[in-house]
Each structure stands twice: as C-alpha cells, then as structure tokens.
Amino acid sequence: MLIVAIAWIYVVALMSLTETSIVAGVMTFLGYCVLPLSILYYLTGSKRRRRKAEAKAARSAAAGSDGG
C-alpha cells in the first residue's frame, strides 16, 4: 500500500510541475495528492486507532486493579 502511495505522489508531483503557473501546480498537488491520500490514510487507519484505544483501556484497567 505504501509503494502505491509513493508512486502516486511521484506522478502527481510530475503533473504539478507541468502546470502553467505555480498556483495551478500547488492546487493540482493539493487536490490530487494531499487531500485524497489524507482521506485514504484516515480510512485505513481506523483499525490502528481502535487497537491503540483498546490497548490504552487495557493498561488503565490493569493499573486500576493493581492499586486496590
């Protein structure tokens, strides 16, 4: 998955370099690269966030039961 994202960044960077103005190049990069990849990273990171929250809850439950 990471190699696909890196390849997409490369392709969009080359696309933005061929734009007629700097503003158009920046907007192309933001619109075709940063925004879609940030959405994709957020959607694919839900499992990581869930595991992290469960581990935090387990640590706090273990810490709470040790004190009593």
C-alpha positions as CSV (number, residue, x, y, z in Angstrom):
1,M,0.0,0.0,0.0
2,L,2.8,2.4,0.8
3,I,4.5,1.8,-2.5
4,V,1.3,2.8,-4.3
5,A,1.0,6.0,-2.3
6,I,4.7,6.9,-3.0
7,A,4.2,6.2,-6.7
8,W,1.0,8.4,-6.7
9,I,2.9,11.2,-5.0
10,Y,5.6,11.0,-7.7
11,V,3.0,11.0,-10.5
12,V,1.1,14.0,-9.1
13,A,4.4,15.9,-8.4
14,L,5.3,15.5,-12.1
15,M,1.8,16.6,-13.1
16,S,2.0,19.7,-11.0
17,L,5.4,20.6,-12.4
18,T,3.9,20.7,-15.9
19,E,1.2,23.2,-14.9
20,T,1.3,26.7,-16.5
21,S,1.6,28.6,-13.2
22,I,2.8,28.0,-9.6
23,V,-0.7,28.4,-8.2
24,A,-2.1,25.8,-10.6
25,G,0.7,23.5,-9.7
26,V,0.1,23.8,-6.0
27,M,-3.6,23.4,-6.4
28,T,-3.0,20.3,-8.6
29,F,-0.8,18.8,-5.9
30,L,-3.2,19.6,-3.1
31,G,-6.3,18.5,-5.0
32,Y,-4.9,15.3,-6.5
33,C,-2.4,14.2,-3.9
34,V,-2.7,15.7,-0.4
35,L,-6.4,15.6,0.0
36,P,-7.1,12.1,-1.4
37,L,-4.1,10.5,0.4
38,S,-5.1,12.1,3.7
39,I,-8.6,10.7,3.4
40,L,-7.2,7.3,2.4
41,Y,-4.8,7.3,5.4
42,Y,-7.6,8.3,7.7
43,L,-9.9,5.5,6.5
44,T,-7.2,2.8,6.5
45,G,-6.0,3.9,10.0
46,S,-9.3,3.1,11.8
47,K,-8.0,-0.4,12.7
48,R,-4.8,1.1,14.2
49,R,-6.8,3.7,16.2
50,R,-9.1,1.0,17.5
51,R,-6.2,-1.2,18.6
52,K,-4.5,1.7,20.3
53,A,-7.6,2.7,22.2
54,E,-8.1,-0.9,23.3
55,A,-4.5,-1.2,24.5
56,K,-4.9,2.1,26.4
57,A,-8.1,0.9,28.1
58,A,-6.4,-2.4,29.0
59,R,-3.4,-0.6,30.5
60,S,-5.7,1.7,32.5
61,A,-7.8,-1.3,33.7
62,A,-4.6,-3.1,34.8
63,A,-3.3,-0.1,36.6
64,G,-6.7,0.4,38.3
65,S,-6.8,-3.2,39.5
66,D,-3.2,-3.2,40.8
67,G,-3.9,-0.3,43.2
68,G,-6.7,-1.9,45.1
